[in-house]
Amino acid sequence: MEHFTDTAISPKSFPTGKGIGIAILDTGISPVADFTIPTDRIIAFRDFINGRTTPYDDNGHGTHVTGAKKKKQRPC
């Protein structure tokens, strides 16, 4: 097993998450200002229960979870 010391790992080599997206399977997502302004960051939506094609969240839980996971500069 290889061991690292503090001097062996450069902070520049840490993962940034750049170019990585996330998928959240939950009750939906409401297209509120946090996700749509200044640009729409909801890049995909699929309703497996009712077959709707536009984002909505009839429970609120999915919107809450997405808000906890997203960053302003990243799509959700």
N, C-alpha and C positions, 0 to 999 in steps of 0.2 A: 504494500500500500504506500502510495506516495504522500509525503507530508509537505505542507507548505508553511513557510514563515510569513510574517507580515511583510517582509521586503520582497517576497517572491510573487505576490499578487498585486498587480497594479489596478487601482480603481478604474482605469480606462478600459480594462478588460472585462468588467462586470457587465452582465446583460442589461440592456436598456428597455427592451420591449418594443423598440422601434420596428415598425412593419408587422406587428402582431395584432390580430383582432381577437375578439372574444364572442362567443355565442352564449346567450342566456335563454334557457328553456324555462318559462314561468307563465304567469297569468297574462302576460302581454306587456306592452309599453305604450304609455300615452305620449303623443307628440307634443310635450310641453316645451317651453322656451329653453330650458336647460339642455335639451337635446336637439333643438332646431335653430337656435340663434347663436352666432351669426350665420352658421350654415347647418343644414340638416345632416346630423351625424347618425341617423337611423339608416343604415345601409341595406338592411334586409328585414323582412317581417313575414312570418308564416303563422296562420291561425289553424291549428290542428283540430280544433273542436267545431267551430262555427264556419270555417272556410272564408272568413273575411280577408280582404286583400290590403286594407289600409290599417296602419297601426292603431291599436286601442288597448285599454286595460280595464276590464270590467270589475277587477278586484283591487287593483292598486299595488299589489305585492310585487309584481314584475317591474313596475316603474321604480319602486323603492330600491329593489335589489340592483337594477341597472344603474341607478344614481349612485349607489355605494361603490360600484365597480368602475365606472367610467372616469376618464380624465377629460378636461375641457378640450384638449387638443386632439383627442383620439375619437374615431367613429365608435359607435356602440351598436 
